[in-house]
Amino acid sequence: MSELIPALSADELAAIDAEIAHAPYRDAVAVDALKIVQRHRGWVSDESLKAIARHLTMSADELEGVATFYNLIYRHPVGEKVILLCNSVSCWIKGCETLRARCREGLGIDYGQTTADKRYTLLPVTCLGACDKAPVLMLGDVLLENVNPAGLMATLGASGEEGT
């Protein structure tokens, strides 16, 4: 079947098939398959989603529903580093909007945007589960707690921001 799915690489197919081998049915690995392709490509294109759906013998619409339910499956290209800024009530009270403003000033991006150099993408997230350490954000896979707006650009490793 893999030769009928040119939108997926041999490595991606092998990893997806390894997951299928441990599942009760093919579409049970939908999230894992999406994560595998995203790990290889950085995001899941429409072409890739359709190829995954065909391989899992499910409709593209069903898989799209899975992909859009999870906010860590990226359906559009993202930067090298994704900044997930928590905007829950706790983080809002503790200043997440100030962090957002610092990203606008220091990186020149707002929610849903990527820097011109493709280094950062800023995305809102409803909760990161660290309300007692608000405000919080994730930089890639790293949770940053009690984030100080004054030092945000230095924390992110962004250059060109004075006074942080």
Salt bridges, closest charged atoms under 4 A:
GLU12 OE2 - ARG41 NE 2.67
ASP17 OD1 - HIS55 NE2 2.56
ASP46 OD1 - ARG75 NH2 2.61
GLU64 OE1 - ARG75 NH2 2.73
GLU97 OE1 - ARG100 NH1 3.55
GLU105 OE1 - ARG102 NH1 3.34
ASP110 OD1 - ARG100 NE 2.70
ASP110 OD2 - ARG104 NH1 3.63
ASP132 OD2 - LYS133 NZ 3.21
GLU161 OE2 - ARG102 NH2 3.19
